[in-house]
Amino acid sequence: MTQIEKPAILVVDMLNDFVYGALACDRGKAIIPATQRLLDAARQAGVPIIFCNDAHIKGIDRELKLWGDHAIAGTEGAQVIPELNAGKGDYIVPKRRYSGFFQTDLDILLKELGVKTVIMTGLHTHMCVRHTSADAYSLGYDVVVAREATDAFTEEDYNIGLAYLKTCYGADALTNEELIAMF
């Protein structure tokens, strides 16, 4: 089994607009309970949790041309879903592109926290989770995927994303039980 050294959990785009709103994903709703369990265990173990959230500028950001208005900075749609209890002790990193690293302070935050392994959760394994994982790998972090706490628009997209992450970055997809046992 994969060993996890100095982990942090990255929660990608578990926002109102991605789960309930403009880009609603029913499969995103389905991963809420598993994500809650993983985050609760991480908080108890002192594992940092970092929410990497779309926070777009209306009329400017390139992604809006592809996907329409969603997760506009300062709106309810750009807020973490309430079920995940983002709050005291958690970190929020706003992003304007698919990757949580692209022109954000995520890398410096992880380095200051002493993180060696990022555990990927959230939406979508073939897009934002994929691009964030690519940059994490390129910056020297080990990448692990929380199998029960990630998903995509379709099962095919999800599986394509997982396969890509394994092939390109050596990212194992582990269950909550396996991850929690390593905290």
C-alpha positions in Angstrom: 0.0 0.0 0.0 1.1 3.6 -0.7 2.8 5.4 2.2 1.7 8.9 2.9 4.3 11.4 4.2 3.2 14.7 5.7 -0.2 14.9 4.0 -2.7 17.6 3.3 -6.1 17.3 1.8 -6.9 19.4 -1.2 -10.7 19.9 -1.7 -11.2 21.0 -5.3 -14.3 22.9 -6.3 -16.8 21.5 -3.8 -18.7 24.7 -4.3 -22.4 25.6 -4.4 -22.3 26.1 -8.2 -20.6 22.8 -8.9 -22.8 20.7 -6.6 -26.2 22.6 -6.7 -26.0 25.5 -9.1 -24.8 26.7 -12.5 -22.6 23.5 -13.1 -24.6 21.2 -10.9 -23.3 17.6 -10.7 -25.4 14.9 -9.1 -22.3 12.8 -8.8 -20.8 15.6 -6.7 -23.8 15.3 -4.3 -23.1 11.6 -4.0 -19.5 12.1 -2.6 -20.5 14.6 0.1 -20.9 12.0 2.9 -17.5 10.3 2.1 -15.8 13.7 1.9 -17.3 14.7 5.2 -16.0 11.6 6.9 -12.5 12.1 5.4 -12.3 15.7 6.4 -13.6 15.0 9.9 -10.9 12.3 10.4 -8.2 14.7 8.9 -9.2 17.5 11.3 -9.0 15.1 14.3 -5.6 13.9 13.1 -4.3 17.5 12.5 -4.0 17.0 8.8 -4.3 20.3 7.0 -7.3 20.8 4.7 -7.1 23.3 1.9 -10.1 24.2 -0.2 -9.0 25.1 -3.8 -12.0 27.1 -5.1 -12.9 28.6 -8.4 -13.4 32.4 -7.8 -13.8 33.8 -11.3 -14.0 37.4 -12.4 -17.2 37.9 -14.4 -16.6 38.9 -18.0 -12.9 38.3 -17.8 -11.9 34.8 -17.0 -11.3 32.4 -19.9 -13.0 29.5 -18.4 -16.3 31.4 -18.4 -16.3 31.4 -22.2 -16.2 27.6 -22.1 -18.5 26.9 -19.2 -20.6 30.0 -18.8 -20.8 32.0 -15.6 -20.1 30.0 -12.5 -18.4 30.4 -9.2 -18.1 34.2 -9.6 -15.9 35.6 -6.8 -18.0 36.9 -3.9 -21.2 35.1 -4.8 -23.0 32.3 -3.1 -22.1 30.0 -6.0 -18.4 30.4 -5.2 -18.8 29.3 -1.6 -17.8 25.9 -0.3 -21.0 23.7 0.2 -22.1 24.1 3.8 -22.0 20.3 4.4 -18.2 20.4 4.4 -18.0 22.9 7.2 -15.0 24.9 5.8 -13.9 27.0 8.7 -11.5 27.5 11.5 -8.3 25.8 10.9 -9.0 25.1 7.2 -7.4 27.1 4.4 -9.1 28.6 1.3 -7.1 29.2 -1.9 -9.1 31.0 -4.6 -8.2 30.1 -8.2 -9.2 31.4 -11.6 -8.0 28.5 -13.7 -8.4 24.7 -13.5 -5.3 24.2 -11.4 -5.3 25.1 -7.7 -1.6 26.0 -8.2 -1.7 28.3 -11.2 -0.9 31.8 -10.0 -2.1 31.1 -6.5 -0.3 30.8 -3.2 -1.1 27.1 -2.8 2.6 26.0 -3.3 4.0 28.3 -0.7 1.2 27.4 1.8 2.0 23.7 1.3 5.7 24.3 1.8 5.1 26.4 4.9 3.0 23.6 6.3 5.7 21.0 5.5 3.5 19.0 3.2 5.0 16.2 1.1 1.8 14.4 -0.1 -1.4 15.9 -1.4 -4.6 13.9 -1.1 -6.9 15.0 -3.9 -10.7 15.2 -3.3 -13.5 17.0 -5.1 -14.5 17.7 -8.7 -13.7 16.8 -11.5 -11.1 14.0 -11.8 -10.6 14.7 -15.5 -10.4 18.5 -15.2 -9.6 20.5 -12.1 -8.5 17.6 -10.0 -6.3 16.5 -12.9 -4.7 19.9 -13.5 -4.1 20.5 -9.8 -2.5 17.0 -9.6 -0.3 17.8 -12.6 1.1 20.9 -11.0 1.4 19.2 -7.6 3.5 16.4 -9.2 5.6 18.9 -11.2 6.3 20.8 -8.0 7.5 17.6 -6.3 4.5 16.5 -4.2 3.3 13.0 -4.0 -0.2 12.7 -5.3 -2.9 10.4 -3.8 -6.6 10.3 -4.8 -9.4 9.8 -2.4 -11.4 7.3 -4.4 -14.7 7.9 -2.5 -14.3 11.7 -2.3 -13.7 12.5 -5.9 -15.9 12.3 -9.0 -16.8 13.8 -12.3 -19.8 14.5 -14.5 -19.9 10.9 -15.7 -18.5 7.5 -14.7 -16.5 7.5 -17.9 -15.0 11.0 -17.1 -14.2 9.8 -13.5 -12.4 6.7 -14.7 -10.5 8.5 -17.4 -9.3 11.0 -14.8 -8.3 8.3 -12.3 -6.4 6.3 -15.0 -4.6 9.4 -16.2 -3.6 10.4 -12.7 -2.2 6.9 -12.1 -0.4 6.6 -15.4 1.1 10.1 -15.4 1.7 10.9 -11.8 1.7 7.5 -10.0 -1.3 8.6 -8.1 -2.9 5.7 -6.2 -6.7 5.9 -5.6 -7.3 4.9 -2.0 -10.5 4.4 0.0 -11.3 6.5 3.0 -10.5 3.6 5.3 -7.1 3.2 3.8 -6.4 6.9 4.0 -7.6 7.4 7.6 -5.5 4.5 8.7 -2.4 6.4 7.5 -3.2 9.7 9.3 
